[in-house]
């Protein structure tokens, strides 16, 4: 979030907390990216704040509310605030339960796989219209195919990314067996708490095969997840890497060292495709 927006975002979070009777005299920034995550005190609640134009809060709240009721391993909304989305001064605010992180933040592969499998079981019971993983692939393809949006991509790299997104997107979709997914269950979206491993950040939910989710987790996790299609997982790993690589070449991408990462990931895609063909 731009520095000039921070004071207004903090004020919006405190106002949302006050609206449900929570005292929020202090705030601690936990994360600041496209949206800001704050710990509000003394009420001890987590506020997630995003510009109205850059959010999918209603969908995320509905998904997590259903998953929490089903007993899935999620960091739930704060019970005092309920499943509400607050709009304040051009921002949307949602209020979540705060979980004190464990001293050791290690995510054991067995526990990670078990938590993800239980999450997927809960998500099969969620009844909400949701995007498809191919929507994300299509967005990446539009970025790659338009030189005005990705001017630093060479012709060869543009062709490589475009072909990878097109062919592997189609190959993954042809496998079927789709369900609602987290969308990005990487370690940054998993909390190690006293209640076990809990997933956060459900605004990226989409429909697809469970292997698409597993492609975002460490490789060791898939070894403990039951019923994995190894060939499909391989294709999903290459596909998700290609999507992430496309974002690094976006002219508006603000990730530090984004071009360096994009270059490294292109090399990894080439290597993975050679192994796939071999």
N, C-alpha and C positions, 0 to 999 in steps of 0.2 A: 504494500500500500504506500502511496506517495506520502512523503513526510508531512506535507501540508494538510493531508487528510486525517492524520493521526489524532490531533486533539478533538476533532468533531466525532471521530469514530469512538473514542473513549467516552465522550459525553453521551453518545447514542447508547452505548452499552449500559452505562450507569442509569440512564433514563428508563431503559427497558426493564432493568432490575427493579427500580423503584416502582414501576407500574404494577408489579406483582407482589409488592410489599417486602422486597429484599433490600437490605442496607448495603450500599456499595460505595464506601468512602474512599477506598484505595483500589488501585488496579496494577497488575503486574503483567507485562507483555510476555506471553509464552511462545508466540510465533507471529511473524509478520511477513506475509507473502502477498498473494492476490487478495487474501482476506486476512484480517487480524484476529488472533485468538488471545483473550485476556483472562486472567484469574481475578475475579472481583472479591474484595474483602470488606467487612468481616463475614459477609453472607457465604463466602467460599463457593462460588459458582463459576463455571467457565462460560464466557460470552464469546461467541463467534460473530464477527462483524464484517460485512461485505457491502460494497456499493450496490445499489438496487439493480444496476445494469449488468453486474457481474456475479449473479448468484442463482442458485437453484434451491433455495432454502425450503420452500413449501414441500417439494418432492422429498428432500432429505429428511425432513421432520416426519413426514408420513411413513417413509420406509423404516426409520429407526423406531418410531412408535410401535409399528406392527411387529418388528423384530424383537423389541424388548418384551412385549406381551407374550411372544412365543418362547421366551427364555433363551434367545440367541445371545452369543457373547459379544455384546455391543456396549459401548460407553453411552449410557442412556441420557435422555433429556432430564433436567433437574425436576424432581417431582413437585417442588413448590411452584415452579413456573408453568409446568404442563407443556403439551405439544403446541406451542404458539410460535408464530413468527411476528416479530415486532418491526415496524418501519419507523425510523426516526431520521429526519434531516438528510434524506437521500441514502440512508443505509438500512440494511435489514440486519436484525439481531436475533440470534437464537441462544437459549440458555441451557447449559448442560451440567451434568454431575461432574464435580472435580474428583479425580482419583490421584492420590499421592503416588508418584512413581516409586517403584522398588529400588533399593540401593543398587542391585544388579539388574541392568536392563537387558541382559542376554535373553534372546528368544530361542528356546530349545526347539529344534526341528520337529520333534515328536509332538510337543505341545502346540506348536504353530499349526501343524497339519491337522491335529484334532480340532482345534478351535476353528480353523477354516472350514473343515468338513461340517461342523455343527452350524456354522454360519450359513453355509450353502443349504443345509437342511431347512433352516428357518426361512431362508429366502424363497424356497419353493412354495411356501404358504402365503407369501406377500402378494396381494392382488392390487396392482397399480399399473397403469400404462407406463412403459419405460422405453428409453431409447435402445437401439441395437448396437452391438460392438462395431458393426460395419458403418454406422454413422460417424464414429470416431475415425475410422479408416478413411472414409470419404472426405472428412475435413482435412486430414493430413494430405490426401491426394490433391485437393484443391490448392493447398499451400505450395506443394512441390511443383505442380504443373503450371503455376503462374509466376514467371520470372520477376514480376513487379513485387510479389509478396516474399520471394526468396531470392534476391538478386545475387547473392554470393555463391550460390550453388553452381558448380560447373555443369556443362551439358551432360557429361558422362555420369556424374553423381546424380543429377536430376533423373536421368533415364533409369539408373539403378534403383533409386528409391521408388520412383513411380511404378516400375515393373514389379518390385517386391510387394508394395502395398496392394497392387491390383491382383496379382496371381495368388499370393498367400491369403489375402482377404477372402477370395473366392474359395480357395482350398479349405480354409478353416470353416467357412459357412456351410460347405457341402457335407460336413460330418454330422450336422444335426445335433440332437440331444442337448438342446439349449434350455437355459433357465435364467432367472434373475441372478446377477453377479454383483459383487462389490465394485468391480471395475479397476481398482488399483490397490489391492491388499498387500502392498509392499511394507517392509518393516517400519517405515515412517508413519504408517497408519495403523500400527498395532501398539497398544499400551500394555506393559507388564505391570499388573496390579495385584493387590492381595486377593482379589476375586478371580484371578487368573488372567489370561490374555484376552484383551477386549479390542474390538475394531472401532475405528473412528472414520470420519470423513466419507459420507455416503452420497455425496453429490455427483460422483462419477458412476453410479450404478447403471448397468446396461444388461441386455440379454445376450447370452452366448454360451459356449461350452465351459465347463468348470476349468478346463485347461487354460483358458484365456486368463482367468484369475491366477492360477498357479504359475503362469509365466511371469508374474510380477513378484513372486516370492523367491527366496533363496532356493537354489537347486536342491538342497538337502530336504526341503519340505516336501517336495513331490514324491520322494522315496517313501514317505510314511502316509501318503494320501491314497486311500483305497480306490482301485479301479481306474487308474490313470491310463489314457491312451498316449503312449510315449511318442509316437510319430506326430500326433496332433499337438502335443505339448511342445515338441521341437519347433513346429511351424508357428505356434503361438508365440514362442520366445522370439523368433526372428521378426514376426509381424509387430509385436509390441515394441521391439527395439527400433524398427523402422518408423513407427509412429512417433516415438520419442525423439528420434533423430530428425524427423521432419520439423518438429517444433524448434529445434535448435537453430534451424536455418531461417526461421521467421524473422523478417527485418525488424519486427517489434519485440522480439524475445529479449528479456532483461536478465536472464540467468547468467551469473558471472562465469566467464570461460565457456560460454555456450558454443562458440564456433570450434574451440579446441575439442570439446566433448563431441560435437557433431562429427568432426573429422575422425576421431577415434572410433566412434560407433559405426561410421561407414565402413571402416576397415573390418570391424567385427562382423558386420552384415555380410561382407564379401567372403570372409572365412567361413561363416555359418552356411552360406549358400553353396559354397564349394563342397563342404562336408555333406550337405543334403543331396547334392547331385551325385556324390561319390558313393 
